Amino acid sequence: MREHDTVTVKVDVPGDGLRAGDVGAVVHCYVDRDVYEVEVLDEQGHSRGVVTLRGDQLLRLNLASLVA
């Protein structure tokens, strides 16, 4: 994953108030680690906050395929 990628959370993360299917954008990638800072958005596109998640908790979305 890279900065600015759109991602979805694959699993519930109760400690951060996240549920599988929540959507956000990668805002920081840690060098040499599979860990990312993700800004999570609500249904209206407003920020719910930034959380630290592992790569195995995220799925990168290909939004171009959704617009076709």
C-alpha positions as CSV (number, residue, x, y, z in Angstrom):
1,M,0.0,0.0,0.0
2,R,1.0,3.6,-0.6
3,E,0.0,7.0,0.8
4,H,-3.4,8.2,-0.5
5,D,-4.6,4.6,-1.3
6,T,-8.2,4.1,-0.5
7,V,-8.7,1.1,1.9
8,T,-11.3,-0.8,3.8
9,V,-10.9,-2.4,7.2
10,K,-11.2,-6.2,6.8
11,V,-11.9,-7.0,10.5
12,D,-13.5,-5.4,13.5
13,V,-11.0,-3.3,15.6
14,P,-13.1,-2.6,18.7
15,G,-10.3,-0.7,20.5
16,D,-10.4,1.9,17.7
17,G,-14.2,1.8,17.2
18,L,-13.8,0.3,13.7
19,R,-15.9,-2.3,12.0
20,A,-15.2,-4.5,9.0
21,G,-16.1,-2.5,5.9
22,D,-15.2,1.0,7.3
23,V,-13.4,3.0,4.6
24,G,-10.5,5.4,4.8
25,A,-7.3,6.7,3.2
26,V,-3.7,5.8,3.9
27,V,-2.0,9.0,5.2
28,H,1.3,7.5,6.3
29,C,3.3,4.3,5.6
30,Y,6.0,3.2,8.1
31,V,9.3,2.3,6.4
32,D,10.2,-1.4,6.5
33,R,7.0,-2.2,8.4
34,D,3.6,-3.4,7.3
35,V,1.9,-0.7,9.4
36,Y,-0.1,2.3,8.2
37,E,-1.8,5.4,9.5
38,V,-5.3,5.5,8.1
39,E,-7.8,8.4,8.2
40,V,-11.2,6.7,8.6
41,L,-14.3,8.3,7.1
42,D,-18.0,8.2,7.9
43,E,-20.8,7.7,5.4
44,Q,-20.7,11.4,4.4
45,G,-17.0,11.4,3.9
46,H,-16.2,13.3,7.1
47,S,-13.1,12.2,9.1
48,R,-13.7,10.0,12.1
49,G,-10.0,10.1,13.0
50,V,-6.7,8.6,12.2
51,V,-5.8,5.1,13.5
52,T,-2.7,2.9,13.2
53,L,-3.4,-0.4,11.5
54,R,-1.5,-3.4,10.2
55,G,-1.5,-4.4,6.6
56,D,-3.4,-7.6,7.3
57,Q,-6.2,-5.5,8.7
58,L,-6.6,-3.6,5.4
59,L,-7.7,-4.2,1.9
60,R,-6.7,-1.7,-0.8
61,L,-9.7,-0.6,-2.9
62,N,-9.5,-0.1,-6.7
63,L,-12.1,2.7,-7.0
64,A,-11.7,2.9,-10.8
65,S,-13.4,-0.5,-11.1
66,L,-16.4,0.8,-9.1
67,V,-17.0,3.7,-11.5
68,A,-17.0,1.7,-14.7
